[in-house]
Amino acid sequence: MKLKRYLATLAIGLSATTVVAQDTPRITIDSTQPGATIHRDIYGQFAEHLGRGIYEGIWVGKDSEIENINGFRTDVIEALREINVPLVRWPGGCFADEYRWRDGIGPRDQRPVRVNTHWGGVEEDNAFGTHEFFELVELIGAEAYVNGNLGTGNPREMAEWLEYMTGTSNSAVVEERRKNGRDEPWKIAYFGVGNEAWGCGGHMRPAYYADLYNHFATFLKTPRGSEPKYVASGGHTTDTSWTDTLSKNVQRQMDGISFHYYTLPTGDWDDKGESTGFAEDEWFATLRQTLRIDEFIRLNKKVLDKNDPEKKLGFYVDEWGTWYNPEEGREPGFLYQQNTLRDAVVAALNFNVFHEHADRVHMTNIAQMVNVLQAMILTDKDKMVLTPTYHVYDLYQVFQDATALPFEIENPRSYRMGDQSLPGISASAARGKDGKIYLSLVNLDPNQEHTISVDVTGLEVTDASGRLITASTMDARNTFEAPRQVEPAKYHAEGEATGELQLQVPAKSVLVVALND
C-alpha cells in the first residue's frame, strides 16, 4: 500500500491494541521537487489584554522588583528571543474591538482607566499601549500584527491610528507621536480590520461585514512602500461563508482572511475537559479534535481556489490552540491553564498541517504567548517556567522560511481506540534556509514506539541528528517547583551497513532531525 500526499499527516502508528505489521513503515522524501515556502509567520504569537498575559506576564513596569528591561520582564524577553518569534498580534482578540488607541499613548500616569468587559471585568490602566507594544516586538526581534477596532470604533479612529504608527509627514497626528517619544515611524507587517465579526466583534453577517470592510479600508492609508498586509475577519470551523463572501465582495485592499479554531477535547464549550489528570480517551479525543484543522483549511482553500485562482489571498489562522476548563480557584475570565506534553503534541500536529497548506497558510498565531491558554511561558510573580509548547516552537525554528518537500509513505498504520482511529504519526519535510533537509515526526500513540525507515531521493543519508521531546506520562508538565520535567533531549541515529536509516520514535513524542549525507 502506498499513500502519496504533499507534506501530509501520515498514518504510521500503533496503539496498545493494534496488530503489528510485518513491514516497517518507510518515508521517502523527494528532495528534487521543492514546494511552497513555509513562511516564518506561521510561527507567530498572540498577546491580548487578557488575564496576566500582558501585565505581569510581559510588562511589570520600570519600578518593579522583578528584573526588567525598561518595564519588560527580562526573563520573558530573553526566552522569546531564543525561539525566534517572528510576529506578535496585539491588542486582541475580543479586546481589540473595544480598544481605544488614544488611551494607550502619552504619559502613563495620565492615561485613563477602563474596564476590560470581555476578560474578567478588571480595570485596564493602559500602561501598556502602542509605544510599549512596538518596543516589545523590537526587543524580541519580531514584527507587528496590529488589530484595529471595527466593533466599537469608526473609520476615522482606525485611520488616524494607522497614520500615528506609520506616518512620515508633519501632520498633527504624526507630530503627536513624535511628542510622545517616537520620531521614526514603525513598520507594521499585518493590520487586522476587526476581529471575530461573527461573534464578539459584532455578531455580524458576512455580507454586512464585507460592506463595513470596504468602508473602513477606503480610509486606511500609509506612506508608499510601508503598506501592511490587510487582514479581514473570517470564519471558524466548517463555515466557509465568510471566506466565500469576502473573497467575492471585498473590493478594497485585502491580503488575507483570518480563521479561528480552538482544540477542545470534548468539543463542548460548557465542559471542555481538563488540562491535567486526563485519561487516554481524552488524550485521543484532543488529538482527533486538533486534526480537524486540516479539514477546515481544505474546505476554505477550495473556496479560495475558486474565487482567487491566482492565490493573491492568504489564509491566516490567527487564533488557534488548546482550550480547557478553568483551573479551580482561578478567575475563569483569565483563561490560565497548565500546559503538558499533550499540548506539545497538539502544537506539532498543527505545524505539520500548516506546512502542508503553506501555499495559502502564510501566517498563524497561537493563543497565547504568556499565561493565557496554550502559552509558551507561565509566570508567578518573579518566577517563570517554559512550557512543553515553548520547546516545540524551539525545535521547529528550522522550518521558518524553509521549502516544503513532498514525500511518500509505505506501510502506513494507525493509532486506534475502539472503533476510531487516528494517524499514528504525523510528519513534515522541508529544506531549511541552511540547505539541510529537516524531518519532523510526531508520535500520537501514548503507548507504542515506532521504527521508521527514511530515504531521500538524490541523497545518500548517513545519519540524522536533532532533538526529541517526550515524557513518562501524558500530562507531564513543567511547574515552578519542577521546571524541567519536559524539555528537549539530543537525538542521533546512524545509518545501517545496508545504507538504510531507521529512526526510533518513542511513544507520545515530537522529533525534529536534520538528515545528513
Backbone torsions as a table, in degrees:
resi	resn	phi	psi	omega
1	MET	NA	134.0	-179.1
2	LYS	-133.1	130.7	-179.8
3	LEU	-124.2	121.8	-180.0
4	LYS	-114.1	121.6	176.9
5	ARG	-139.7	152.0	-177.8
6	TYR	-82.7	107.1	-176.4
7	LEU	47.8	51.4	-172.2
8	ALA	-85.3	165.7	166.2
9	THR	-80.5	126.3	-167.9
10	LEU	-106.1	137.9	176.7
11	ALA	-92.5	99.0	-177.2
12	ILE	-128.1	-14.7	-165.7
13	GLY	-81.5	175.2	177.1
14	LEU	-132.6	148.2	171.0
15	SER	-102.3	179.2	-179.7
16	ALA	-63.9	-20.6	-177.4
17	THR	-107.4	7.9	-175.7
18	THR	-81.1	141.6	174.0
19	VAL	-77.1	128.3	-176.4
20	VAL	-74.6	127.7	177.5
21	ALA	-78.9	156.0	-178.2
22	GLN	-76.8	-34.7	-174.8
23	ASP	-89.6	134.7	178.0
24	THR	-72.3	133.9	175.4
25	PRO	-59.1	142.6	-178.5
26	ARG	-131.8	132.0	174.3
27	ILE	-107.5	127.3	175.4
28	THR	-117.2	117.3	-177.9
29	ILE	-98.3	132.6	178.5
30	ASP	-97.5	100.9	-177.3
31	SER	-79.1	-5.4	-176.9
32	THR	-94.3	-3.4	-175.9
33	GLN	-123.5	75.8	-178.5
34	PRO	-64.2	144.4	-179.7
35	GLY	-110.1	-143.5	-177.0
36	ALA	-74.4	158.4	173.3
37	THR	-77.4	132.3	175.1
38	ILE	-85.0	96.7	-171.5
39	HIS	-61.9	137.2	-178.5
40	ARG	-57.7	-27.4	-177.1
41	ASP	-72.3	-6.7	169.8
42	ILE	-59.7	-22.1	-178.1
43	TYR	-99.8	26.7	-180.0
44	GLY	-69.8	161.4	-178.9
45	GLN	-118.4	173.8	-175.6
46	PHE	-139.6	127.1	179.5
47	ALA	-129.1	101.9	-179.1
48	GLU	-105.8	153.9	173.1
49	HIS	-73.8	87.5	-170.3
50	LEU	-152.3	121.6	178.1
51	GLY	56.3	-130.5	178.9
52	ARG	-104.4	28.0	179.7
53	GLY	-67.8	-45.9	178.6
54	ILE	-93.9	-61.7	-175.2
55	TYR	-80.7	122.2	-172.1
56	GLU	84.6	-40.6	179.9
57	GLY	-70.8	-42.1	-179.4
58	ILE	-121.3	-46.0	-173.0
59	TRP	-109.4	125.7	176.5
60	VAL	-122.6	-9.2	-179.0
61	GLY	87.7	154.1	-175.3
62	LYS	-64.4	-28.7	-174.8
63	ASP	-90.6	5.2	-178.7
64	SER	-68.7	148.5	173.6
65	GLU	-74.1	-16.4	174.6
66	ILE	-73.6	132.0	-178.3
67	GLU	-56.2	129.2	-175.3
68	ASN	-144.5	160.5	174.8
69	ILE	-110.7	99.5	179.6
70	ASN	54.7	34.9	178.4
71	GLY	103.0	-13.3	-179.6
72	PHE	-96.8	135.4	-179.8
73	ARG	-56.7	124.0	-179.4
74	THR	-63.0	-43.1	-176.7
75	ASP	-64.7	-40.9	179.9
76	VAL	-68.9	-43.0	179.2
77	ILE	-60.3	-45.5	-179.2
78	GLU	-64.8	-39.6	179.8
79	ALA	-65.6	-41.7	179.8
80	LEU	-68.0	-34.4	175.2
81	ARG	-61.2	-38.2	-175.1
82	GLU	-63.2	-30.9	-178.3
83	ILE	-98.4	8.3	171.8
84	ASN	57.8	52.2	178.7
85	VAL	-59.1	122.0	-175.4
86	PRO	-87.7	-24.3	-168.9
87	LEU	-155.8	141.2	175.2
88	VAL	-129.8	129.5	177.0
89	ARG	-95.3	137.5	-174.8
90	TRP	-161.9	150.6	5.6
91	PRO	-95.7	0.5	178.3
92	GLY	-169.9	-178.8	12.4
93	GLY	69.8	176.5	-179.8
94	CYS	-54.0	-33.7	-180.0
95	PHE	-59.6	-31.4	-175.1
96	ALA	-60.8	-35.4	-174.6
97	ASP	-84.7	8.3	167.5
98	GLU	-125.4	4.3	-174.5
99	TYR	-81.5	128.1	175.7
100	ARG	-103.0	107.4	-169.5
101	TRP	-62.0	-29.6	-179.1
102	ARG	-68.9	-19.9	176.2
103	ASP	-64.5	-24.8	-172.0
104	GLY	-106.5	26.6	175.5
105	ILE	-128.4	165.0	179.7
106	GLY	84.4	-176.8	-178.9
107	PRO	-56.2	132.5	-175.1
108	ARG	-62.8	-33.9	-177.6
109	ASP	-74.8	-4.3	178.0
110	GLN	-112.1	3.6	-178.9
111	ARG	-79.1	140.2	-176.9
112	PRO	-72.3	154.6	175.8
113	VAL	-97.4	131.2	177.1
114	ARG	-120.6	172.1	175.6
115	VAL	-106.2	127.8	177.2
116	ASN	-81.3	90.5	-173.4
117	THR	-70.5	-22.5	-178.7
118	HIS	-78.3	-39.5	-167.2
119	TRP	-125.0	82.9	170.4
120	GLY	90.2	-5.9	179.9
121	GLY	64.0	26.3	-177.4
122	VAL	-86.1	163.4	177.2
123	GLU	-77.7	135.4	177.0
124	GLU	-110.5	113.3	-176.6
125	ASP	-91.2	-0.4	175.2
126	ASN	62.5	23.8	176.0
127	ALA	-63.0	-28.4	177.7
128	PHE	-106.0	109.7	-178.5
129	GLY	-131.4	-151.7	-173.5
130	THR	-59.1	-49.6	-177.8
131	HIS	-63.8	-40.0	-179.5
132	GLU	-67.1	-39.0	179.3
133	PHE	-62.1	-46.7	-178.8
134	PHE	-68.9	-29.8	174.2
135	GLU	-66.6	-37.9	177.4
136	LEU	-59.6	-51.8	-176.3
137	VAL	-65.9	-32.1	176.7
138	GLU	-69.1	-37.4	179.4
139	LEU	-63.6	-37.1	-176.3
140	ILE	-97.8	-0.1	177.5
141	GLY	76.4	28.1	-178.0
142	ALA	-104.8	177.1	172.9
143	GLU	-108.4	169.5	-171.6
144	ALA	-107.6	134.4	169.9
145	TYR	-119.8	107.5	-177.0
146	VAL	-102.2	132.0	179.7
147	ASN	-105.0	117.5	-178.0
148	GLY	-81.3	159.1	-177.5
149	ASN	-91.7	100.3	173.6
150	LEU	-95.8	-29.0	-173.3
151	GLY	-63.6	-51.4	-179.7
152	THR	-116.1	2.2	-179.7
153	GLY	-95.7	-168.5	178.3
154	ASN	-142.8	166.7	-176.4
155	PRO	-58.2	-38.2	-179.3
156	ARG	-63.8	-44.6	-179.3
157	GLU	-60.6	-45.2	-179.2
158	MET	-67.0	-41.5	-179.5
159	ALA	-65.5	-39.1	-179.6
160	GLU	-70.3	-33.7	176.2
161	TRP	-64.8	-43.2	178.8
162	LEU	-62.7	-40.1	177.4
163	GLU	-65.5	-40.9	178.4
164	TYR	-57.7	-40.9	-176.0
165	MET	-79.5	-34.4	-169.5
166	THR	-117.4	-8.9	-172.5
167	GLY	-67.9	150.0	179.6
168	THR	-123.0	-0.7	-176.3
169	SER	-82.5	-169.3	175.2
170	ASN	-106.3	28.5	179.6
171	SER	-65.8	162.8	-178.7
172	ALA	-60.1	-38.3	-178.6
173	VAL	-67.6	-43.3	-179.9
174	VAL	-68.7	-39.1	177.4
175	GLU	-63.7	-31.0	176.0
176	GLU	-64.5	-41.2	176.4
177	ARG	-61.0	-44.6	-179.5
178	ARG	-63.3	-39.7	177.4
179	LYS	-62.1	-31.3	-180.0
180	ASN	-85.5	7.2	169.0
181	GLY	108.7	3.5	-179.1
182	ARG	-123.8	107.2	-178.6
183	ASP	-78.1	-52.2	-177.3
184	GLU	-79.3	145.9	176.9
185	PRO	-68.7	158.8	174.7
186	TRP	-93.2	159.1	175.5
187	LYS	-98.9	127.7	176.0
188	ILE	-110.7	123.7	179.9
189	ALA	-78.8	-42.2	-178.9
190	TYR	-138.1	145.7	175.6
191	PHE	-132.5	120.1	-178.4
192	GLY	-92.9	132.2	178.9
193	VAL	-96.5	84.1	-176.6
194	GLY	85.1	173.8	-177.5
195	ASN	-146.3	135.0	177.2
196	GLU	42.7	58.2	179.8
197	ALA	-59.8	-23.4	178.1
198	TRP	-75.3	-13.5	-174.8
199	GLY	-133.7	-113.8	-173.7
200	CYS	-63.3	-15.1	178.8
201	GLY	-84.2	1.4	176.9
202	GLY	145.0	-4.3	-179.7
203	HIS	50.4	55.0	-176.2
204	MET	-97.8	163.1	168.2
205	ARG	-86.2	151.5	-180.0
206	PRO	-54.0	-43.0	-177.6
207	ALA	-64.9	-39.5	179.4
208	TYR	-65.3	-45.1	178.7
209	TYR	-63.0	-39.6	178.9
210	ALA	-58.9	-40.3	177.2
211	ASP	-65.6	-43.2	177.9
212	LEU	-63.3	-39.7	178.3
213	TYR	-59.3	-48.4	178.4
214	ASN	-58.1	-40.4	179.8
215	HIS	-62.8	-55.4	-177.6
216	PHE	-63.8	-45.7	-174.5
217	ALA	-63.2	-24.9	177.7
218	THR	-56.3	-32.0	-173.3
219	PHE	-105.2	6.2	179.2
220	LEU	-90.5	107.9	-173.8
221	LYS	-134.3	142.3	175.6
222	THR	-133.6	162.6	175.1
223	PRO	-57.3	147.3	-179.5
224	ARG	-54.8	132.6	179.0
225	GLY	93.2	-8.7	-179.2
226	SER	-117.0	19.5	-178.4
227	GLU	-66.5	131.6	172.5
228	PRO	-79.7	172.1	168.2
229	LYS	-83.5	125.7	-176.5
230	TYR	-90.0	134.1	-173.3
231	VAL	-116.8	126.1	175.2
232	ALA	-91.2	147.9	177.7
233	SER	-76.5	115.6	-176.7
234	GLY	-103.1	-153.8	-170.3
235	GLY	-99.5	-156.7	-178.3
236	HIS	-158.7	159.5	-178.7
237	THR	47.3	-134.5	-172.8
238	THR	-86.4	0.1	-177.4
239	ASP	-76.9	108.8	178.9
240	THR	-100.0	4.8	-176.6
241	SER	-63.8	-31.3	178.8
242	TRP	-67.9	-47.1	178.2
243	THR	-61.3	-41.8	-178.9
244	ASP	-65.1	-50.9	-176.9
245	THR	-64.1	-44.0	-178.1
246	LEU	-67.4	-44.1	-177.5
247	SER	-69.5	-19.4	177.0
248	LYS	-91.1	-34.2	-164.5
249	ASN	-114.8	-15.0	178.2
250	VAL	-76.7	120.8	-176.9
251	GLN	-102.0	-17.2	-179.4
252	ARG	-91.4	-175.7	-174.6
253	GLN	-61.1	120.8	176.8
254	MET	-149.9	123.1	-177.5
255	ASP	-106.0	-18.6	-179.2
256	GLY	-164.7	162.7	-179.9
257	ILE	-120.2	131.4	-177.4
258	SER	-84.3	165.0	179.5
259	PHE	-151.9	139.1	-179.7
260	HIS	-123.0	134.5	174.4
261	TYR	-151.7	125.7	177.3
262	TYR	-110.3	141.1	177.8
263	THR	-87.2	110.9	174.1
264	LEU	-108.9	121.4	-177.7
265	PRO	-51.9	-42.1	-176.7
266	THR	-91.8	-16.6	-173.8
267	GLY	76.0	7.8	-175.6
268	ASP	-115.3	117.0	-177.9
269	TRP	-66.5	-23.4	-179.7
270	ASP	-80.4	-25.2	178.6
271	ASP	-147.1	84.8	-168.6
272	LYS	-77.6	-21.6	-174.0
273	GLY	111.9	164.8	-174.3
274	GLU	-98.6	153.3	-178.8
275	SER	-80.0	-21.1	178.3
276	THR	-140.0	168.6	175.3
277	GLY	70.1	23.0	-177.9
278	PHE	-92.0	157.6	177.6
279	ALA	-93.4	177.1	-175.9
280	GLU	-64.7	-30.9	179.6
281	ASP	-63.6	-32.8	177.6
282	GLU	-77.9	-33.2	171.4
283	TRP	-57.6	-49.8	-178.9
284	PHE	-59.8	-47.4	-178.0
285	ALA	-62.5	-38.1	179.2
286	THR	-63.1	-45.6	-179.3
287	LEU	-67.9	-36.8	176.9
288	ARG	-62.8	-44.0	-179.5
289	GLN	-64.1	-42.0	-176.0
290	THR	-69.4	-32.0	-179.9
291	LEU	-71.3	-10.5	175.9
292	ARG	-65.0	-19.3	178.6
293	ILE	-57.1	-30.6	177.9
294	ASP	-63.1	-45.1	178.0
295	GLU	-61.2	-44.5	-177.0
296	PHE	-64.7	-41.4	178.9
297	ILE	-65.3	-41.8	-179.9
298	ARG	-62.1	-42.2	179.8
299	LEU	-62.0	-43.4	-179.4
300	ASN	-73.0	-34.8	176.4
301	LYS	-64.1	-36.0	178.2
302	LYS	-61.0	-41.0	177.4
303	VAL	-66.6	-44.7	-179.3
304	LEU	-65.0	-39.3	179.9
305	ASP	-63.6	-29.0	176.6
306	LYS	-76.9	-46.0	-174.8
307	ASN	-87.5	-22.1	-176.4
308	ASP	-137.4	65.2	-175.6
309	PRO	-63.5	-21.6	179.2
310	GLU	-81.6	-3.0	176.5
311	LYS	58.3	46.3	175.4
312	LYS	-79.4	-24.6	-176.5
313	LEU	-97.9	135.6	172.5
314	GLY	-91.4	161.0	176.7
315	PHE	-117.1	109.3	-169.0
316	TYR	-107.6	112.6	177.2
317	VAL	-86.8	78.3	-168.9
318	ASP	-90.1	9.4	163.4
319	GLU	-147.2	122.0	175.7
320	TRP	-156.7	162.8	176.9
321	GLY	139.3	-179.9	-179.6
322	THR	-83.4	149.7	178.3
323	TRP	-141.1	115.1	-177.1
324	TYR	-114.1	175.5	174.9
325	ASN	-61.3	148.6	176.4
326	PRO	-60.2	144.1	176.6
327	GLU	-70.8	140.4	-178.1
328	GLU	-58.6	134.1	177.9
329	GLY	89.4	-2.7	179.5
330	ARG	-108.3	156.2	176.8
331	GLU	-63.8	116.7	-176.9
332	PRO	-57.6	-33.9	-177.4
333	GLY	-74.2	-4.1	-179.9
334	PHE	-91.3	-12.9	173.6
335	LEU	54.6	37.4	175.5
336	TYR	-84.3	132.8	176.9
337	GLN	-145.9	153.4	177.0
338	GLN	-73.4	159.3	-172.5
339	ASN	-129.2	122.2	-172.0
340	THR	-120.8	-176.8	175.1
341	LEU	-55.9	-35.2	177.4
342	ARG	-56.9	-41.2	179.3
343	ASP	-66.2	-34.8	176.2
344	ALA	-62.1	-44.4	178.7
345	VAL	-64.4	-42.1	177.8
346	VAL	-59.3	-45.8	-179.6
347	ALA	-60.0	-46.6	-178.3
348	ALA	-65.5	-38.6	176.8
349	LEU	-60.7	-43.8	178.2
350	ASN	-62.8	-42.6	178.7
351	PHE	-58.5	-44.2	-179.0
352	ASN	-63.5	-36.5	175.7
353	VAL	-67.5	-44.7	179.5
354	PHE	-60.2	-39.8	177.6
355	HIS	-59.8	-40.8	-178.0
356	GLU	-61.8	-30.9	-177.3
357	HIS	-108.9	31.6	-174.6
358	ALA	-64.9	-15.1	177.4
359	ASP	-68.7	-24.5	177.7
360	ARG	-118.7	-36.7	-177.2
361	VAL	-84.2	97.4	-175.9
362	HIS	-101.6	-13.8	-175.9
363	MET	-155.8	139.3	172.5
364	THR	-143.3	159.7	176.9
365	ASN	-137.6	117.3	177.1
366	ILE	-72.5	146.8	178.6
367	ALA	-109.2	111.0	-3.2
368	GLN	-137.2	-169.0	-169.0
369	MET	-77.2	-47.6	-175.2
370	VAL	-137.4	127.8	168.9
371	ASN	66.0	7.8	-177.9
372	VAL	-133.4	126.6	177.3
373	LEU	50.0	-132.8	-172.6
374	GLN	-83.5	72.2	-170.3
375	ALA	-80.9	155.4	172.2
376	MET	-74.1	-35.5	-168.0
377	ILE	-137.6	141.0	171.7
378	LEU	-118.6	140.0	178.3
379	THR	-127.6	155.2	173.2
380	ASP	-144.0	97.1	-173.8
381	LYS	55.2	-114.2	-176.0
382	ASP	-89.6	1.4	-179.2
383	LYS	-93.9	151.9	177.7
384	MET	-143.4	143.9	175.8
385	VAL	-137.7	142.1	176.6
386	LEU	-90.1	134.4	-176.1
387	THR	-90.1	165.2	173.7
388	PRO	-56.5	-34.9	177.8
389	THR	-63.1	-39.9	175.7
390	TYR	-54.0	-45.0	-175.9
391	HIS	-68.0	-28.9	175.1
392	VAL	-67.4	-42.5	175.8
393	TYR	-59.1	-37.2	178.0
394	ASP	-63.1	-48.4	180.0
395	LEU	-60.7	-40.5	-172.7
396	TYR	-84.3	3.9	176.9
397	GLN	-52.7	-33.6	-174.9
398	VAL	-65.1	-16.7	-179.4
399	PHE	-89.9	-4.6	179.2
400	GLN	-67.3	120.4	-178.3
401	ASP	62.5	21.6	173.7
402	ALA	-78.2	168.2	178.6
403	THR	-105.6	120.9	-178.2
404	ALA	-62.2	144.1	177.7
405	LEU	-124.1	136.8	177.4
406	PRO	-76.5	157.9	176.4
407	PHE	-151.0	165.0	176.2
408	GLU	-116.4	153.4	175.5
409	ILE	-128.7	128.4	173.9
410	GLU	-106.3	147.2	177.9
411	ASN	58.8	50.9	178.5
412	PRO	-68.5	151.5	178.2
413	ARG	-127.8	-177.2	-178.9
414	SER	-141.8	157.7	174.9
415	TYR	-99.8	117.2	-171.1
416	ARG	-113.2	147.3	170.1
417	MET	-144.1	112.6	-174.7
418	GLY	63.0	-128.7	179.9
419	ASP	-96.8	13.7	179.5
420	GLN	-112.3	152.4	178.7
421	SER	-141.6	154.1	176.1
422	LEU	-128.9	160.8	169.5
423	PRO	-57.0	135.6	178.5
424	GLY	-72.4	-34.8	179.0
425	ILE	-138.1	137.9	172.8
426	SER	-104.8	144.1	-176.1
427	ALA	-141.4	159.7	173.6
428	SER	-153.4	146.9	179.9
429	ALA	-136.9	145.3	-178.9
430	ALA	-162.0	159.0	171.8
431	ARG	-98.3	119.4	-177.4
432	GLY	-72.4	169.5	178.7
433	LYS	-63.1	-21.8	178.1
434	ASP	-83.9	1.9	178.6
435	GLY	91.1	-11.7	-178.9
436	LYS	-80.3	154.5	174.6
437	ILE	-95.9	126.4	-178.6
438	TYR	-113.5	143.0	179.0
439	LEU	-129.2	129.6	172.8
440	SER	-109.3	139.4	177.5
441	LEU	-134.1	127.4	179.1
442	VAL	-118.8	117.4	178.7
443	ASN	-90.0	109.8	-178.5
444	LEU	-75.8	-24.1	-174.4
445	ASP	-75.9	122.7	-179.2
446	PRO	-80.7	-1.5	-174.6
447	ASN	-117.9	-29.2	-165.8
448	GLN	-116.1	124.2	170.7
449	GLU	-76.0	152.9	178.4
450	HIS	-127.0	145.3	170.7
451	THR	-107.4	125.9	-175.2
452	ILE	-128.6	127.0	175.7
453	SER	-84.7	142.1	-176.9
454	VAL	-127.4	134.2	178.0
455	ASP	-137.5	142.8	178.2
456	VAL	-123.8	119.7	179.1
457	THR	-65.5	136.5	179.2
458	GLY	79.8	8.3	-177.6
459	LEU	-150.0	132.5	176.1
460	GLU	-94.0	101.1	-176.3
461	VAL	-81.9	125.9	-177.7
462	THR	-101.8	-28.9	179.5
463	ASP	-162.0	169.2	177.8
464	ALA	-132.0	138.2	179.1
465	SER	-138.5	141.5	-179.4
466	GLY	178.9	-144.0	-178.5
467	ARG	-138.8	154.3	-174.2
468	LEU	-130.1	139.2	173.6
469	ILE	-119.0	123.6	174.3
470	THR	-158.4	177.3	179.0
471	ALA	-161.8	173.7	-175.3
472	SER	-78.8	-25.0	-178.4
473	THR	-126.7	157.9	-177.7
474	MET	-66.7	-31.4	-178.2
475	ASP	-107.4	27.5	175.0
476	ALA	-58.3	140.0	-174.3
477	ARG	-151.8	163.0	176.4
478	ASN	-99.4	128.4	-179.7
479	THR	-118.8	170.6	179.4
480	PHE	-67.2	-26.0	177.8
481	GLU	-84.5	-31.1	-179.4
482	ALA	-135.1	79.7	-169.6
483	PRO	-80.5	-1.5	-174.2
484	ARG	-127.2	34.7	178.6
485	GLN	-74.5	-31.4	178.9
486	VAL	-128.3	110.5	177.7
487	GLU	-157.1	160.1	-175.9
488	PRO	-66.0	145.4	173.0
489	ALA	-119.7	148.4	178.1
490	LYS	-64.7	147.0	-177.2
491	TYR	-137.0	137.7	177.5
492	HIS	-148.6	137.8	176.8
493	ALA	-135.9	132.5	179.1
494	GLU	-97.5	145.2	174.6
495	GLY	-69.5	153.9	-179.5
496	GLU	-87.3	170.8	-178.4
497	ALA	-60.7	-27.7	179.5
498	THR	-74.4	-5.6	-177.3
499	GLY	90.5	1.7	-177.9
500	GLU	-93.6	137.9	176.8
501	LEU	-106.9	125.3	178.7
502	GLN	-118.8	135.0	179.1
503	LEU	-111.6	128.4	174.1
504	GLN	-90.0	118.4	-177.0
505	VAL	-112.1	107.0	-176.5
506	PRO	-62.0	161.3	175.0
507	ALA	-57.4	149.7	176.2
508	LYS	41.3	66.3	-174.5
509	SER	-142.0	162.7	173.8
510	VAL	-126.7	125.2	-177.2
511	LEU	-127.7	132.2	172.4
512	VAL	-129.3	123.8	-177.7
513	VAL	-132.0	152.7	167.4
514	ALA	-94.2	134.8	179.0
515	LEU	-95.5	117.7	-172.2
516	ASN	-106.0	140.8	175.5
517	ASP	-100.3	NA	NA
